[in-house]
Amino acid sequence: MKDTRPPFQAMALTSAIVSQLAGGPLAGVYLGKWIDGQFSTEPTFLIIGIFLGLGAGTYGTIHLVRTYTGDD
């Protein structure tokens, strides 16, 4: 069966996946470093922020792909 979706739709999906997988951990790092700076607890919140960012990015990517493929 031939895929009739435009190629730009695949590019948009790819860029959304990359931004979620990269943006989540980056936001976690910056937020964790900021909280560590406020409370002088380095690197506790940095590590917590990395893991929360990884989890949020992974969850968002799974949700996006499920919505895109119609499995939601």
C-alpha positions, 0 to 999 in steps of 0.5 A, a space after each residue: 500500500 502506498 503512503 499518501 501522506 505528504 513528506 512534510 508531515 513526516 518531517 514535522 513529526 520527526 522534528 516534534 519527536 527530536 524537540 521533545 526528547 531533547 527539550 525535556 531533559 534540557 528543561 530539567 537541567 536548567 530548572 534543576 540547576 536554578 533550584 540548586 542555586 536557590 537552595 544550595 543543594 547541588 547537584 540534587 535537583 539537577 539529577 532529579 530534573 534530568 530524570 524528570 525531563 527524560 521521563 516527560 520527554 519519553 512520555 510526550 514522544 510516546 503520546 505523540 506517536 500514538 496520536 499520529 498512528 491512531 492508537 490512542 
